[in-house]
Amino acid sequence: PGTVTAVATDLLGKRQQIALRAIDSGGYVDHVGVVRVSMPDTLRFRVEARTQAASPATLEFHRDFFPPQ
């Protein structure tokens, strides 16, 4: 058991806290959330997982978004 939090930041520095919900995936738990984006843009994501037994783990990545062509 633990908690997972996520934040998305656009290129202008506007931050969005992402509400995550836990989904049981056959013995594993996935955390799923929705973020708003105005295309084109690049969002930087920061995800932090915490458990009582270990130090927090942080994942950072970015994703480019383009309108459909």
All heavy atoms as TSV, in Angstrom:
chain	resi	resn	atom	element	x	y	z
A	1	PRO	N	N	0.826	-1.210	0.000
A	1	PRO	CA	C	0.000	0.000	0.000
A	1	PRO	C	C	0.857	1.254	0.000
A	1	PRO	O	O	1.927	1.275	0.580
A	1	PRO	CB	C	-0.816	-0.099	1.273
A	1	PRO	CG	C	-0.330	-1.296	2.008
A	1	PRO	CD	C	0.669	-2.004	1.157
A	2	GLY	N	N	0.373	2.272	-0.662
A	2	GLY	CA	C	1.097	3.526	-0.730
A	2	GLY	C	C	0.268	4.569	-1.433
A	2	GLY	O	O	-0.926	4.387	-1.665
A	3	THR	N	N	0.915	5.668	-1.795
A	3	THR	CA	C	0.240	6.747	-2.506
A	3	THR	C	C	1.037	7.123	-3.740
A	3	THR	O	O	2.261	7.000	-3.761
A	3	THR	CB	C	0.075	8.000	-1.623
A	3	THR	OG1	O	1.371	8.453	-1.223
A	3	THR	CG2	C	-0.772	7.713	-0.398
A	4	VAL	N	N	0.323	7.570	-4.760
A	4	VAL	CA	C	0.961	8.045	-5.984
A	4	VAL	C	C	0.379	9.412	-6.294
A	4	VAL	O	O	-0.842	9.590	-6.276
A	4	VAL	CB	C	0.709	7.082	-7.167
A	4	VAL	CG1	C	1.361	7.619	-8.437
A	4	VAL	CG2	C	1.226	5.686	-6.855
A	5	THR	N	N	1.249	10.395	-6.538
A	5	THR	CA	C	0.815	11.729	-6.934
A	5	THR	C	C	1.464	12.083	-8.260
A	5	THR	O	O	2.531	11.574	-8.599
A	5	THR	CB	C	1.192	12.787	-5.874
A	5	THR	OG1	O	2.605	12.768	-5.677
A	5	THR	CG2	C	0.482	12.521	-4.546
A	6	ALA	N	N	0.793	12.968	-9.014
A	6	ALA	CA	C	1.333	13.359	-10.322
A	6	ALA	C	C	1.012	14.816	-10.594
A	6	ALA	O	O	-0.056	15.308	-10.231
A	6	ALA	CB	C	0.751	12.484	-11.423
A	7	VAL	N	N	1.949	15.491	-11.251
A	7	VAL	CA	C	1.808	16.889	-11.643
A	7	VAL	C	C	2.277	17.011	-13.084
A	7	VAL	O	O	3.282	16.411	-13.477
A	7	VAL	CB	C	2.657	17.812	-10.743
A	7	VAL	CG1	C	2.612	19.245	-11.222
A	7	VAL	CG2	C	2.215	17.723	-9.299
A	8	ALA	N	N	1.550	17.798	-13.885
A	8	ALA	CA	C	1.959	18.107	-15.256
A	8	ALA	C	C	2.232	19.605	-15.336
A	8	ALA	O	O	1.482	20.402	-14.775
A	8	ALA	CB	C	0.863	17.723	-16.247
A	9	THR	N	N	3.285	19.973	-16.045
A	9	THR	CA	C	3.650	21.378	-16.219
A	9	THR	C	C	3.833	21.643	-17.702
A	9	THR	O	O	4.552	20.912	-18.387
A	9	THR	CB	C	4.965	21.695	-15.473
A	9	THR	OG1	O	4.837	21.291	-14.116
A	9	THR	CG2	C	5.273	23.180	-15.533
A	10	ASP	N	N	3.185	22.722	-18.216
A	10	ASP	CA	C	3.339	23.045	-19.634
A	10	ASP	C	C	4.566	23.919	-19.843
A	10	ASP	O	O	5.287	24.256	-18.888
A	10	ASP	CB	C	2.065	23.671	-20.216
A	10	ASP	CG	C	1.750	25.047	-19.668
A	10	ASP	OD1	O	2.628	25.697	-19.040
A	10	ASP	OD2	O	0.619	25.511	-19.880
A	11	LEU	N	N	4.821	24.298	-21.093
A	11	LEU	CA	C	6.031	25.068	-21.413
A	11	LEU	C	C	6.022	26.469	-20.818
A	11	LEU	O	O	7.079	27.089	-20.672
A	11	LEU	CB	C	6.212	25.139	-22.930
A	11	LEU	CG	C	6.571	23.809	-23.598
A	11	LEU	CD1	C	6.618	23.965	-25.113
A	11	LEU	CD2	C	7.895	23.271	-23.074
A	12	LEU	N	N	4.838	26.983	-20.468
A	12	LEU	CA	C	4.752	28.306	-19.843
A	12	LEU	C	C	4.881	28.236	-18.327
A	12	LEU	O	O	4.858	29.257	-17.649
A	12	LEU	CB	C	3.427	28.981	-20.221
A	12	LEU	CG	C	3.243	29.269	-21.711
A	12	LEU	CD1	C	1.847	29.827	-21.975
A	12	LEU	CD2	C	4.313	30.230	-22.201
A	13	GLY	N	N	4.983	27.024	-17.784
A	13	GLY	CA	C	5.143	26.850	-16.347
A	13	GLY	C	C	3.836	26.649	-15.595
A	13	GLY	O	O	3.840	26.565	-14.369
A	14	LYS	N	N	2.709	26.546	-16.307
A	14	LYS	CA	C	1.421	26.314	-15.652
A	14	LYS	C	C	1.354	24.863	-15.194
A	14	LYS	O	O	1.538	23.946	-15.987
A	14	LYS	CB	C	0.275	26.619	-16.609
A	14	LYS	CG	C	-1.071	26.453	-15.986
A	14	LYS	CD	C	-2.172	26.810	-16.956
A	14	LYS	CE	C	-3.521	26.532	-16.316
A	14	LYS	NZ	N	-4.609	26.720	-17.273
A	15	ARG	N	N	1.070	24.678	-13.893
A	15	ARG	CA	C	1.048	23.344	-13.298
A	15	ARG	C	C	-0.378	22.840	-13.130
A	15	ARG	O	O	-1.272	23.614	-12.804
A	15	ARG	CB	C	1.721	23.360	-11.922
A	15	ARG	CG	C	3.188	23.676	-11.978
A	15	ARG	CD	C	3.777	23.916	-10.587
A	15	ARG	NE	N	3.353	22.961	-9.598
A	15	ARG	CZ	C	4.091	21.948	-9.145
A	15	ARG	NH1	N	5.306	21.773	-9.625
A	15	ARG	NH2	N	3.634	21.132	-8.234
A	16	GLN	N	N	-0.544	21.549	-13.347
A	16	GLN	CA	C	-1.818	20.878	-13.109
A	16	GLN	C	C	-1.570	19.683	-12.193
A	16	GLN	O	O	-0.761	18.820	-12.522
A	16	GLN	CB	C	-2.407	20.310	-14.401
A	16	GLN	CG	C	-2.856	21.278	-15.426
A	16	GLN	CD	C	-3.458	20.516	-16.608
A	16	GLN	OE1	O	-4.406	19.775	-16.459
A	16	GLN	NE2	N	-2.871	20.710	-17.785
A	17	GLN	N	N	-2.238	19.668	-11.070
A	17	GLN	CA	C	-2.212	18.478	-10.227
A	17	GLN	C	C	-3.116	17.447	-10.904
A	17	GLN	O	O	-4.228	17.780	-11.316
A	17	GLN	CB	C	-2.741	18.809	-8.829
A	17	GLN	CG	C	-2.554	17.710	-7.830
A	17	GLN	CD	C	-1.105	17.530	-7.428
A	17	GLN	OE1	O	-0.326	18.470	-7.374
A	17	GLN	NE2	N	-0.744	16.292	-7.148
A	18	ILE	N	N	-2.656	16.241	-11.077
A	18	ILE	CA	C	-3.425	15.206	-11.767
A	18	ILE	C	C	-4.077	14.305	-10.726
A	18	ILE	O	O	-3.385	13.689	-9.908
A	18	ILE	CB	C	-2.533	14.377	-12.703
A	18	ILE	CG1	C	-1.827	15.287	-13.713
A	18	ILE	CG2	C	-3.354	13.308	-13.414
A	18	ILE	CD1	C	-0.755	14.602	-14.526
A	19	ALA	N	N	-5.412	14.246	-10.750
A	19	ALA	CA	C	-6.138	13.344	-9.858
A	19	ALA	C	C	-5.998	11.927	-10.406
A	19	ALA	O	O	-6.370	11.647	-11.542
A	19	ALA	CB	C	-7.604	13.752	-9.782
A	20	LEU	N	N	-5.421	11.046	-9.610
A	20	LEU	CA	C	-5.201	9.666	-10.024
A	20	LEU	C	C	-6.189	8.740	-9.319
A	20	LEU	O	O	-6.550	8.971	-8.170
A	20	LEU	CB	C	-3.775	9.223	-9.676
A	20	LEU	CG	C	-2.649	10.001	-10.342
A	20	LEU	CD1	C	-1.302	9.546	-9.795
A	20	LEU	CD2	C	-2.695	9.838	-11.847
A	21	ARG	N	N	-6.612	7.698	-10.035
A	21	ARG	CA	C	-7.433	6.674	-9.393
A	21	ARG	C	C	-6.748	5.335	-9.587
A	21	ARG	O	O	-6.144	5.061	-10.634
A	21	ARG	CB	C	-8.856	6.668	-9.925
A	21	ARG	CG	C	-8.979	6.377	-11.367
A	21	ARG	CD	C	-10.432	6.558	-11.821
A	21	ARG	NE	N	-10.454	6.597	-13.262
A	21	ARG	CZ	C	-11.033	5.675	-14.024
A	21	ARG	NH1	N	-11.681	4.693	-13.473
A	21	ARG	NH2	N	-10.983	5.773	-15.326
A	22	ALA	N	N	-6.824	4.508	-8.568
A	22	ALA	CA	C	-6.186	3.196	-8.598
A	22	ALA	C	C	-7.106	2.190	-9.280
A	22	ALA	O	O	-8.303	2.154	-9.017
A	22	ALA	CB	C	-5.869	2.742	-7.179
A	23	ILE	N	N	-6.523	1.376	-10.165
A	23	ILE	CA	C	-7.252	0.334	-10.871
A	23	ILE	C	C	-6.494	-0.974	-10.689
A	23	ILE	O	O	-5.299	-1.051	-11.004
A	23	ILE	CB	C	-7.391	0.663	-12.373
A	23	ILE	CG1	C	-8.180	1.953	-12.549
A	23	ILE	CG2	C	-8.041	-0.489	-13.121
A	23	ILE	CD1	C	-8.275	2.416	-13.981
A	24	ASP	N	N	-7.178	-1.999	-10.175
A	24	ASP	CA	C	-6.565	-3.313	-9.986
A	24	ASP	C	C	-6.409	-3.979	-11.350
A	24	ASP	O	O	-7.372	-4.110	-12.100
A	24	ASP	CB	C	-7.435	-4.167	-9.077
A	24	ASP	CG	C	-6.749	-5.465	-8.691
A	24	ASP	OD1	O	-6.044	-6.054	-9.535
A	24	ASP	OD2	O	-6.920	-5.892	-7.537
A	25	SER	N	N	-5.183	-4.381	-11.661
A	25	SER	CA	C	-4.884	-5.012	-12.957
A	25	SER	C	C	-4.370	-6.431	-12.744
A	25	SER	O	O	-3.213	-6.731	-13.040
A	25	SER	CB	C	-3.847	-4.187	-13.717
A	25	SER	OG	O	-4.317	-2.907	-13.983
A	26	GLY	N	N	-5.191	-7.281	-12.184
A	26	GLY	CA	C	-4.791	-8.678	-12.003
A	26	GLY	C	C	-3.620	-8.858	-11.069
A	26	GLY	O	O	-2.632	-9.477	-11.445
A	27	GLY	N	N	-3.694	-8.314	-9.887
A	27	GLY	CA	C	-2.617	-8.455	-8.916
A	27	GLY	C	C	-1.687	-7.254	-8.840
A	27	GLY	O	O	-0.877	-7.153	-7.929
A	28	TYR	N	N	-1.780	-6.355	-9.799
A	28	TYR	CA	C	-1.013	-5.116	-9.788
A	28	TYR	C	C	-1.993	-3.965	-9.709
A	28	TYR	O	O	-3.163	-4.101	-10.028
A	28	TYR	CB	C	-0.170	-4.968	-11.064
A	28	TYR	CG	C	0.892	-6.019	-11.194
A	28	TYR	CD1	C	0.662	-7.178	-11.922
A	28	TYR	CD2	C	2.115	-5.853	-10.570
A	28	TYR	CE1	C	1.638	-8.154	-12.034
A	28	TYR	CE2	C	3.091	-6.834	-10.678
A	28	TYR	CZ	C	2.852	-7.971	-11.411
A	28	TYR	OH	O	3.814	-8.927	-11.509
A	29	VAL	N	N	-1.514	-2.794	-9.312
A	29	VAL	CA	C	-2.370	-1.620	-9.253
A	29	VAL	C	C	-1.814	-0.564	-10.203
A	29	VAL	O	O	-0.646	-0.181	-10.096
A	29	VAL	CB	C	-2.454	-1.047	-7.821
A	29	VAL	CG1	C	-3.289	0.217	-7.797
A	29	VAL	CG2	C	-3.033	-2.085	-6.873
A	30	ASP	N	N	-2.636	-0.132	-11.156
A	30	ASP	CA	C	-2.287	0.976	-12.046
A	30	ASP	C	C	-2.946	2.236	-11.511
A	30	ASP	O	O	-4.026	2.173	-10.923
A	30	ASP	CB	C	-2.807	0.725	-13.467
A	30	ASP	CG	C	-2.066	-0.392	-14.178
A	30	ASP	OD1	O	-0.844	-0.491	-13.990
A	30	ASP	OD2	O	-2.714	-1.141	-14.923
A	31	HIS	N	N	-2.306	3.366	-11.710
A	31	HIS	CA	C	-2.883	4.655	-11.325
A	31	HIS	C	C	-3.100	5.452	-12.600
A	31	HIS	O	O	-2.167	5.671	-13.372
A	31	HIS	CB	C	-1.961	5.395	-10.355
A	31	HIS	CG	C	-1.912	4.738	-9.019
A	31	HIS	ND1	N	-1.138	3.636	-8.779
A	31	HIS	CD2	C	-2.578	5.003	-7.875
A	31	HIS	CE1	C	-1.317	3.266	-7.520
A	31	HIS	NE2	N	-2.180	4.079	-6.963
A	32	VAL	N	N	-4.347	5.879	-12.826
A	32	VAL	CA	C	-4.745	6.506	-14.076
A	32	VAL	C	C	-5.307	7.896	-13.785
A	32	VAL	O	O	-6.067	8.081	-12.832
A	32	VAL	CB	C	-5.817	5.644	-14.791
A	32	VAL	CG1	C	-6.256	6.287	-16.084
A	32	VAL	CG2	C	-5.285	4.242	-15.033
A	33	GLY	N	N	-4.939	8.865	-14.627
A	33	GLY	CA	C	-5.452	10.222	-14.473
A	33	GLY	C	C	-5.616	10.893	-15.822
A	33	GLY	O	O	-5.145	10.392	-16.840
A	34	VAL	N	N	-6.294	12.036	-15.814
A	34	VAL	CA	C	-6.557	12.803	-17.035
A	34	VAL	C	C	-5.949	14.193	-16.863
A	34	VAL	O	O	-6.047	14.800	-15.797
A	34	VAL	CB	C	-8.077	12.911	-17.289
A	34	VAL	CG1	C	-8.357	13.770	-18.509
A	34	VAL	CG2	C	-8.681	11.532	-17.453
A	35	VAL	N	N	-5.349	14.694	-17.940
A	35	VAL	CA	C	-4.760	16.027	-17.923
A	35	VAL	C	C	-5.295	16.809	-19.120
A	35	VAL	O	O	-5.565	16.241	-20.171
A	35	VAL	CB	C	-3.208	15.942	-17.937
A	35	VAL	CG1	C	-2.697	15.348	-19.218
A	35	VAL	CG2	C	-2.569	17.268	-17.669
A	36	ARG	N	N	-5.476	18.110	-18.954
A	36	ARG	CA	C	-5.925	18.975	-20.053
A	36	ARG	C	C	-4.712	19.543	-20.775
A	36	ARG	O	O	-3.727	19.920	-20.153
A	36	ARG	CB	C	-6.763	20.125	-19.525
A	36	ARG	CG	C	-8.087	19.683	-18.971
A	36	ARG	CD	C	-8.853	20.902	-18.452
A	36	ARG	NE	N	-10.076	20.458	-17.847
A	36	ARG	CZ	C	-11.276	20.723	-18.329
A	36	ARG	NH1	N	-11.397	21.454	-19.415
A	36	ARG	NH2	N	-12.352	20.275	-17.728
A	37	VAL	N	N	-4.837	19.604	-22.116
A	37	VAL	CA	C	-3.738	20.153	-22.913
A	37	VAL	C	C	-4.326	20.929	-24.083
A	37	VAL	O	O	-5.314	20.518	-24.678
A	37	VAL	CB	C	-2.783	19.034	-23.390
A	37	VAL	CG1	C	-3.494	18.029	-24.261
A	37	VAL	CG2	C	-1.573	19.593	-24.098
A	38	SER	N	N	-3.724	22.077	-24.389
A	38	SER	CA	C	-4.070	22.859	-25.576
A	38	SER	C	C	-2.952	22.638	-26.577
A	38	SER	O	O	-1.815	23.051	-26.350
A	38	SER	CB	C	-4.177	24.349	-25.243
A	38	SER	OG	O	-5.230	24.573	-24.343
A	39	MET	N	N	-3.282	21.972	-27.667
A	39	MET	CA	C	-2.251	21.590	-28.636
A	39	MET	C	C	-1.919	22.723	-29.583
A	39	MET	O	O	-2.801	23.519	-29.885
A	39	MET	CB	C	-2.731	20.367	-29.410
A	39	MET	CG	C	-2.885	19.163	-28.516
A	39	MET	SD	S	-3.359	17.706	-29.406
A	39	MET	CE	C	-5.126	17.766	-29.238
A	40	PRO	N	N	-0.707	22.821	-30.062
A	40	PRO	CA	C	0.436	21.976	-29.722
A	40	PRO	C	C	1.061	22.430	-28.403
A	40	PRO	O	O	1.043	23.614	-28.064
A	40	PRO	CB	C	1.395	22.200	-30.886
A	40	PRO	CG	C	1.123	23.599	-31.330
A	40	PRO	CD	C	-0.366	23.811	-31.093
A	41	ASP	N	N	1.617	21.497	-27.685
A	41	ASP	CA	C	2.287	21.810	-26.422
A	41	ASP	C	C	3.138	20.609	-26.010
A	41	ASP	O	O	2.998	19.515	-26.562
A	41	ASP	CB	C	1.276	22.127	-25.325
A	41	ASP	CG	C	1.860	23.002	-24.214
A	41	ASP	OD1	O	3.101	23.206	-24.185
A	41	ASP	OD2	O	1.087	23.480	-23.376
A	42	THR	N	N	3.988	20.850	-25.069
A	42	THR	CA	C	4.780	19.798	-24.443
A	42	THR	C	C	4.491	19.861	-22.959
A	42	THR	O	O	4.550	20.944	-22.364
A	42	THR	CB	C	6.285	20.003	-24.693
A	42	THR	OG1	O	6.535	19.955	-26.099
A	42	THR	CG2	C	7.120	18.948	-23.992
A	43	LEU	N	N	4.163	18.738	-22.369
A	43	LEU	CA	C	3.934	18.672	-20.934
A	43	LEU	C	C	5.053	17.878	-20.285
A	43	LEU	O	O	5.484	16.847	-20.800
A	43	LEU	CB	C	2.586	18.014	-20.617
A	43	LEU	CG	C	1.345	18.745	-21.078
A	43	LEU	CD1	C	0.099	17.978	-20.653
A	43	LEU	CD2	C	1.292	20.157	-20.557
A	44	ARG	N	N	5.520	18.397	-19.153
A	44	ARG	CA	C	6.493	17.678	-18.322
A	44	ARG	C	C	5.716	17.055	-17.168
A	44	ARG	O	O	4.932	17.748	-16.501
A	44	ARG	CB	C	7.560	18.630	-17.798
A	44	ARG	CG	C	8.465	19.176	-18.882
A	44	ARG	CD	C	9.512	20.077	-18.275
A	44	ARG	NE	N	8.887	21.060	-17.381
A	44	ARG	CZ	C	8.927	22.366	-17.557
A	44	ARG	NH1	N	9.575	22.872	-18.559
A	44	ARG	NH2	N	8.324	23.178	-16.718
A	45	PHE	N	N	5.920	15.782	-16.943
A	45	PHE	CA	C	5.213	15.063	-15.891
A	45	PHE	C	C	6.183	14.686	-14.781
A	45	PHE	O	O	7.333	14.330	-15.043
A	45	PHE	CB	C	4.582	13.777	-16.445
A	45	PHE	CG	C	3.496	14.037	-17.449
A	45	PHE	CD1	C	3.790	14.143	-18.797
A	45	PHE	CD2	C	2.187	14.172	-17.043
A	45	PHE	CE1	C	2.800	14.377	-19.726
A	45	PHE	CE2	C	1.177	14.407	-17.966
A	45	PHE	CZ	C	1.487	14.510	-19.309
A	46	ARG	N	N	5.684	14.762	-13.557
A	46	ARG	CA	C	6.443	14.310	-12.383
A	46	ARG	C	C	5.495	13.430	-11.572
A	46	ARG	O	O	4.445	13.894	-11.116
A	46	ARG	CB	C	6.929	15.488	-11.550
A	46	ARG	CG	C	7.723	15.074	-10.325
A	46	ARG	CD	C	8.164	16.302	-9.526
A	46	ARG	NE	N	8.813	15.919	-8.307
A	46	ARG	CZ	C	10.119	15.737	-8.153
A	46	ARG	NH1	N	10.912	15.921	-9.186
A	46	ARG	NH2	N	10.618	15.388	-7.001
A	47	VAL	N	N	5.872	12.173	-11.425
A	47	VAL	CA	C	5.067	11.196	-10.694
A	47	VAL	C	C	5.883	10.741	-9.489
A	47	VAL	O	O	7.063	10.396	-9.621
A	47	VAL	CB	C	4.720	9.984	-11.588
A	47	VAL	CG1	C	3.854	8.989	-10.842
A	47	VAL	CG2	C	4.040	10.449	-12.876
A	48	GLU	N	N	5.252	10.750	-8.323
A	48	GLU	CA	C	5.946	10.324	-7.111
A	48	GLU	C	C	5.141	9.229	-6.423
A	48	GLU	O	O	3.943	9.397	-6.192
A	48	GLU	CB	C	6.141	11.501	-6.162
A	48	GLU	CG	C	6.997	11.143	-4.964
A	48	GLU	CD	C	7.338	12.361	-4.123
A	48	GLU	OE1	O	8.206	13.149	-4.541
A	48	GLU	OE2	O	6.708	12.506	-3.052
A	49	ALA	N	N	5.804	8.121	-6.134
A	49	ALA	CA	C	5.185	7.002	-5.420
A	49	ALA	C	C	5.816	6.897	-4.038
A	49	ALA	O	O	7.041	6.949	-3.907
A	49	ALA	CB	C	5.380	5.707	-6.198
A	50	ARG	N	N	4.962	6.743	-3.036
A	50	ARG	CA	C	5.426	6.621	-1.652
A	50	ARG	C	C	4.817	5.388	-1.005
A	50	ARG	O	O	3.637	5.126	-1.182
A	50	ARG	CB	C	5.013	7.838	-0.822
A	50	ARG	CG	C	5.667	9.123	-1.213
A	50	ARG	CD	C	5.160	10.268	-0.313
A	50	ARG	NE	N	5.860	11.486	-0.593
A	50	ARG	CZ	C	6.958	11.895	0.046
A	50	ARG	NH1	N	7.440	11.184	1.030
A	50	ARG	NH2	N	7.544	13.019	-0.289
A	51	THR	N	N	5.644	4.669	-0.271
A	51	THR	CA	C	5.173	3.566	0.560
A	51	THR	C	C	5.720	3.781	1.965
A	51	THR	O	O	6.651	4.569	2.164
A	51	THR	CB	C	5.645	2.196	0.038
A	51	THR	OG1	O	7.055	2.114	0.173
A	51	THR	CG2	C	5.236	1.974	-1.402
A	52	GLN	N	N	5.158	3.054	2.916
A	52	GLN	CA	C	5.665	3.170	4.283
A	52	GLN	C	C	7.014	2.489	4.433
A	52	GLN	O	O	7.806	2.840	5.296
A	52	GLN	CB	C	4.669	2.560	5.264
A	52	GLN	CG	C	3.367	3.318	5.331
A	52	GLN	CD	C	2.365	2.640	6.247
A	52	GLN	OE1	O	2.554	1.508	6.669
A	52	GLN	NE2	N	1.293	3.351	6.544
A	53	ALA	N	N	7.283	1.509	3.559
A	53	ALA	CA	C	8.479	0.679	3.716
A	53	ALA	C	C	9.716	1.220	3.002
A	53	ALA	O	O	10.818	0.754	3.252
A	53	ALA	CB	C	8.192	-0.727	3.212
A	54	ALA	N	N	9.555	2.188	2.093
A	54	ALA	CA	C	10.710	2.607	1.290
A	54	ALA	C	C	10.711	4.122	1.094
A	54	ALA	O	O	9.723	4.806	1.339
A	54	ALA	CB	C	10.671	1.909	-0.067
A	55	SER	N	N	11.830	4.607	0.604
A	55	SER	CA	C	11.944	6.022	0.247
A	55	SER	C	C	11.059	6.315	-0.960
A	55	SER	O	O	10.793	5.414	-1.765
A	55	SER	CB	C	13.387	6.364	-0.109
A	55	SER	OG	O	14.234	6.116	0.974
A	56	PRO	N	N	10.631	7.569	-1.144
A	56	PRO	CA	C	9.812	7.904	-2.321
A	56	PRO	C	C	10.575	7.640	-3.618
A	56	PRO	O	O	11.785	7.812	-3.690
A	56	PRO	CB	C	9.546	9.400	-2.165
A	56	PRO	CG	C	9.853	9.725	-0.746
A	56	PRO	CD	C	10.847	8.718	-0.278
A	57	ALA	N	N	9.833	7.215	-4.630
A	57	ALA	CA	C	10.396	7.018	-5.964
A	57	ALA	C	C	9.778	8.063	-6.886
A	57	ALA	O	O	8.566	8.286	-6.849
A	57	ALA	CB	C	10.097	5.622	-6.471
A	58	THR	N	N	10.605	8.724	-7.698
A	58	THR	CA	C	10.130	9.785	-8.578
A	58	THR	C	C	10.443	9.435	-10.022
A	58	THR	O	O	11.539	8.976	-10.339
A	58	THR	CB	C	10.803	11.120	-8.213
A	58	THR	OG1	O	10.517	11.419	-6.845
A	58	THR	CG2	C	10.292	12.254	-9.086
A	59	LEU	N	N	9.452	9.678	-10.889
A	59	LEU	CA	C	9.604	9.477	-12.326
A	59	LEU	C	C	9.290	10.794	-13.004
A	59	LEU	O	O	8.253	11.403	-12.727
A	59	LEU	CB	C	8.635	8.396	-12.815
A	59	LEU	CG	C	8.491	8.237	-14.326
A	59	LEU	CD1	C	9.784	7.699	-14.927
A	59	LEU	CD2	C	7.326	7.323	-14.650
A	60	GLU	N	N	10.182	11.263	-13.868
A	60	GLU	CA	C	9.952	12.488	-14.638
A	60	GLU	C	C	10.095	12.173	-16.117
A	60	GLU	O	O	11.030	11.465	-16.519
A	60	GLU	CB	C	10.937	13.574	-14.229
A	60	GLU	CG	C	10.734	14.052	-12.805
A	60	GLU	CD	C	11.721	15.138	-12.409
A	60	GLU	OE1	O	12.855	15.149	-12.926
A	60	GLU	OE2	O	11.353	15.966	-11.568
A	61	PHE	N	N	9.151	12.678	-16.919
A	61	PHE	CA	C	9.208	12.492	-18.360
A	61	PHE	C	C	8.426	13.613	-19.033
A	61	PHE	O	O	7.720	14.364	-18.360
A	61	PHE	CB	C	8.664	11.114	-18.772
A	61	PHE	CG	C	7.220	10.895	-18.435
A	61	PHE	CD1	C	6.232	11.096	-19.383
A	61	PHE	CD2	C	6.852	10.468	-17.172
A	61	PHE	CE1	C	4.898	10.880	-19.078
A	61	PHE	CE2	C	5.518	10.245	-16.857
A	61	PHE	CZ	C	4.541	10.460	-17.811
A	62	HIS	N	N	8.581	13.753	-20.338
A	62	HIS	CA	C	7.806	14.761	-21.069
A	62	HIS	C	C	7.124	14.114	-22.260
A	62	HIS	O	O	7.532	13.047	-22.731
A	62	HIS	CB	C	8.681	15.941	-21.502
A	62	HIS	CG	C	9.633	15.600	-22.599
A	62	HIS	ND1	N	10.864	15.059	-22.366
A	62	HIS	CD2	C	9.516	15.711	-23.944
A	62	HIS	CE1	C	11.480	14.860	-23.516
A	62	HIS	NE2	N	10.680	15.237	-24.494
A	63	ARG	N	N	6.080	14.776	-22.715
A	63	ARG	CA	C	5.313	14.267	-23.856
A	63	ARG	C	C	4.902	15.444	-24.725
A	63	ARG	O	O	4.404	16.458	-24.215
A	63	ARG	CB	C	4.074	13.543	-23.332
A	63	ARG	CG	C	3.105	13.064	-24.361
A	63	ARG	CD	C	3.674	11.870	-25.120
A	63	ARG	NE	N	2.816	11.536	-26.216
A	63	ARG	CZ	C	2.171	10.398	-26.349
A	63	ARG	NH1	N	2.302	9.474	-25.441
A	63	ARG	NH2	N	1.425	10.180	-27.396
A	64	ASP	N	N	5.140	15.327	-26.045
A	64	ASP	CA	C	4.718	16.337	-27.010
A	64	ASP	C	C	3.311	16.008	-27.492
A	64	ASP	O	O	3.002	14.849	-27.778
A	64	ASP	CB	C	5.661	16.371	-28.206
A	64	ASP	CG	C	7.086	16.740	-27.822
A	64	ASP	OD1	O	7.248	17.569	-26.914
A	64	ASP	OD2	O	8.031	16.183	-28.418
A	65	PHE	N	N	2.448	17.029	-27.599
A	65	PHE	CA	C	1.085	16.866	-28.072
A	65	PHE	C	C	0.887	17.731	-29.298
A	65	PHE	O	O	1.207	18.921	-29.279
A	65	PHE	CB	C	0.073	17.259	-26.996
A	65	PHE	CG	C	0.099	16.353	-25.807
A	65	PHE	CD1	C	0.944	16.626	-24.735
A	65	PHE	CD2	C	-0.700	15.235	-25.753
A	65	PHE	CE1	C	0.977	15.788	-23.623
A	65	PHE	CE2	C	-0.673	14.380	-24.650
A	65	PHE	CZ	C	0.165	14.667	-23.585
A	66	PHE	N	N	0.350	17.127	-30.376
A	66	PHE	CA	C	0.087	17.844	-31.622
A	66	PHE	C	C	-1.358	17.596	-32.039
A	66	PHE	O	O	-1.886	16.500	-31.808
A	66	PHE	CB	C	1.025	17.356	-32.730
A	66	PHE	CG	C	2.482	17.592	-32.439
A	66	PHE	CD1	C	3.280	16.578	-31.948
A	66	PHE	CD2	C	3.038	18.841	-32.642
A	66	PHE	CE1	C	4.620	16.793	-31.676
A	66	PHE	CE2	C	4.382	19.066	-32.375
A	66	PHE	CZ	C	5.163	18.050	-31.889
A	67	PRO	N	N	-1.985	18.584	-32.697
A	67	PRO	CA	C	-3.353	18.343	-33.187
A	67	PRO	C	C	-3.356	17.272	-34.264
A	67	PRO	O	O	-2.359	17.104	-34.978
A	67	PRO	CB	C	-3.791	19.690	-33.756
A	67	PRO	CG	C	-2.605	20.573	-33.752
A	67	PRO	CD	C	-1.503	19.911	-33.011
A	68	PRO	N	N	-4.473	16.535	-34.402
A	68	PRO	CA	C	-4.556	15.524	-35.461
A	68	PRO	C	C	-4.462	16.187	-36.834
A	68	PRO	O	O	-4.926	17.309	-37.028
A	68	PRO	CB	C	-5.927	14.896	-35.279
A	68	PRO	CG	C	-6.523	15.509	-34.067
A	68	PRO	CD	C	-5.655	16.620	-33.608
A	69	GLN	N	N	-3.867	15.494	-37.770
A	69	GLN	CA	C	-3.713	16.034	-39.120
A	69	GLN	C	C	-4.585	15.293	-40.090
A	69	GLN	O	O	-4.811	14.173	-40.038
A	69	GLN	CB	C	-2.273	15.965	-39.577
A	69	GLN	CG	C	-1.393	16.831	-38.724
A	69	GLN	CD	C	0.040	16.831	-39.229
A	69	GLN	OE1	O	0.407	16.137	-40.169
A	69	GLN	NE2	N	0.874	17.616	-38.593
